Amino acid sequence: KGRMGRQRKRVMTGDAPPYSRRDERPSALNRKEKKKKTDIGKLFINISIGLCIFSLIWFFYAVYMRSSLSKRVATLHPSPRVLDANSTTAKVSSERFWGSYRPQVYFGMKTRSPRSVVTGMMWMRQFSNSDMNLRHTCEQGDRLQGYGWLMHDGLTFGVQEIRDNDFTLTTEFVKRIGGDHGGDWTWRITAKQHSSAPQPPVISLMFYAAADTQGSLQTHMEEKNRLASITGFSEELGNFKITFRKPVTGELSSTKYASYNYLQTLSPGLEKLTDIVKLSLNRRFVFSPPSGEKRHYIGVDTYKPPHHQNQQKAADPRKESDFVVHQVTVQTPFQIEVLFESGSFYNRPNQLVGSIMTQELERRKAEFNAKFEKIFGLESKGFSQTHIKFAKAALSNMLGGMGYFYGESVVQSVYNEYPLLYPGGALFTAVPSRSFFPRGFLWDEGFHQLLLSKWDPQLTREVIGHWFDLMNIEGWIPREQILGDEARSKVPAEFIVQRNENANPPTLFLALQELIEQLSSKSDEAATRPTLPFLRRLFPRLKTWFEWYNTTQMGPKPNSYRWRGRDKDTNLYLNPKTLTSGLDDYPRASHPSADERHVDLHCWMALSSGIMASIAQLLGEPHQDYKVLHDVLRDNNLLNDLHWSEQLRAFSDYGNHTQNVSLQREKVYVPPGQPRHQFPVARLVRSVRRAPKLQYVNALGYVSLFPFLLQILQPDSPKLEHILRDMRDPTKLWTPFGLRSLSKTDPLYMERNTEHDPPYWRGPVWININYLAVRALYHYGNTEGPFQEKAAHLYKELRTNIINNVYAQFVETGYIWEQYNDGTGRGQGSHPFTGWSSLTVLMMAEHY
């Protein structure tokens, strides 16, 4: 202890020499280095911990965001629905409750409810060469001479003619409102043989009722095997009765000899009804009329479900529902009535049958004819009675093609590994084609409603409301609506999934524009008065819809636009398709890229922004932003900068493009001595002979016309002169039947897109675009400008050509068609196509 004290003292007092600095330095440095190493180590540990925490937070945030974003595609828009949930019920809308809302079958009715009791008719010719000629769902392969509604008012009655090979069936229905469940209806089926038939055909009609998981059905027999009636109950219909009257030779004539069969079974789904009937048919029954030979005929017997070998196919998990079929086999000519009576219709004055039904039908027909002339005025325009009959059929087929669908879409976004089911929803909509497209298509529906809004604005408001109530939180509406098992059974698997980056032309704005114009010109009429409150309910969703287009479909340059969803597999297509534009295989940039600008979409956005401004102003909502955007997009200088090709002297798309492409058979090497069939089949693949570069896509056709079609061009624009000249040039777009979709001079004119994919929008005449062309010519022909006279002259010529050809083909073939051959005018594609091809009626009436 003393030594330590002394030592300390010496140091303190300076008695001993201090340690040399050289001796002192190493220990201090060591301490500092150790401290530094400790600090750096701690820092690294802290950074690592921080990074781990950040990574975990980011990971969980990313998982949360991905989970949240993946749900958005199937999350409905939060604003109040446009239509009340009960808007289609019998209580709220009894007039529209029952209807021919099953466009995919030749004749059938249902209610506007998710799980309706459905009714329908099948038929078959007995003793014919082909054993199985059962008709039920509308099929082009049935090769009927023609079928479709001759008259249909969309509400109370319809008259349809079905021309089979050697007989014609006329199906009529009429409704009578009463009680709490939508009232009564009666069907009348009249069968007449064709004069060319060698002998009167014997036909089996099969009337059926099927409960779609809701309700129950009981059969009531008389005379052993004749099903006289069905009684039933469902939540929406209450108690009801369906009566099958005996066939007669005329309306009040004596009963005609018939053989009867019936089937009572269960069905897992409406799409199975045809198969169940086919699997229940048996040839053991005898048809023995009082005068004539006894013959074995085919009738419904016991349903035997198909036996799957080793039961490899899973049992159908769906709940089975009652299904009852009444078959009557009778020789032509004859007439049969089927009567539906609602149990809550207490004060029924009489049964809606026989002469009572005839009187009611005649009254409805007279009302239909008077309303048709009042709206379209074709008699006053000098059209013949056969032309007017054609126009009535075109409108009636669109009204009779209205469908009510319920189900879930299958949807997917980039945040979903697998498709999801959209929330269940209803859609009341017209359909493009009863045989080929019996479902809702977003871009078709705007064109449909241009015609239907003239006839029944309330119908148009309901349809638009249904479409907008299917919108998700992003503002996206699935462009093809495949709702329910019956609808899904008609769609190839590759088209079922709907992707949320994909748009469709916003043609519903055309229908909204029409409703606004009706509001300003007929504001005092009862039919148009509800439009303003309707627009007020619609507006929150309409804003989101417009914003969705304006953000998700933006182009690479300011105020340019690009369709998303182009086919990326450029190796297999001569020109990758753009299904989202509605113009499918119309030539776009040969190599899809983010550099593209699409002129048609630019024009749709210019039109839509203007209509948004009008609606907002009408409702007293802020409209200035829409107006500013509209003014920018319709600025002809901007349009020229983005889309005018000096080389083509036309408006064009822009993108990564080359015209030097062709389809070539790929080379498959087969070693010598090896059998060829063991190697892959040589496909047609695309050969690119010159590398693509960013340039205008110099294809002249419908896309080039959009600034004119949607009336974005100023009447004094010198570009209008070029468009009118190209339209009238027979080597380019002009034909005696309407404007062809792609110029004859284009390298892709009428070229196949793949070996299995014939040309679609590469030459044929389409009526919806021709309607827009006629409408635009009418506008420019009635607006002062240097090309007014030229436009007015072309208007008369083009309108006449289209009307004459669509009418002539209807008379010759029995159908209105999807498209028309640009060389011969012949109808082609799906038929009947009484969707937008029915716009011919508006051209006849000159209603634009």
Secondary structure, DSSP 8 states (H G I E B T S, - for coil): -HHHHHHHHHHHHT-S----HHHHHHHHHHHHHHHHHHHHHHHHHHHHHHHHHHHHHHHHHHHHHHHHHHHHTT-B--S--SS-TTTTSTTT-HHHHEE---TTBSSEEEESSTT-EEEEEEEEETT-SSS---B-B--GGG--SEEEEEEE-SSSEEEEEEE-SSEEEEEEEEEE--TTTT-EEEEEEEEEE-TT-SS--EEEEEEEEEESSS-EEEEEEETTTEEEEEEEEETTTEEEEEEE---BSSSSS-B--EEEEEEEEEES-GGGHHHHHHHHEEEEEEE--SSS--EEEEEE--------GGG-S----S--EEEEEEEEEEESSEEEEEEEEETT-TT--S-S-HHHHHHHHHHHHHHHHHHHHHHH-TTTTT--HHHHHHHHHHHHHHHHT-EEEEE--EEE-TT-SS-EE---EEEEE--SBTTTB-SEEHHHHHHHHHHHHHH-HHHHHHHHHHHHTT-BTTS---SEE--SHHHHTTS-GGGTEEETT-----THHHHHHHHHHHHHHSTTSTTTTTHHHHHHHHHHHHHHHHHHHHHHTB-SSTT-B--------TTT-SS---GGGT-TTS---SS--TT-B-HHHHHHHHHHHHHHHHHHHHHT---HHHHHHHHHHT-HHHHHHHHEETTTTEE-EEEEE-S-EEEEE------TTS-GGGS----EEEEESS--EEEEE---BHHHHHHHHTT-S-TT-HHHHHHHHHHH-TTTTEETTEEBSB-TTSTTTT--SBTTB--SSSS-B-HHHHHHHHHHHHHHHTS-STTHHHHHHHHHHHHHHHHHHHHHHHHHHS---SEE-TTT--EESSSS--SGGGGHHHHHHT--
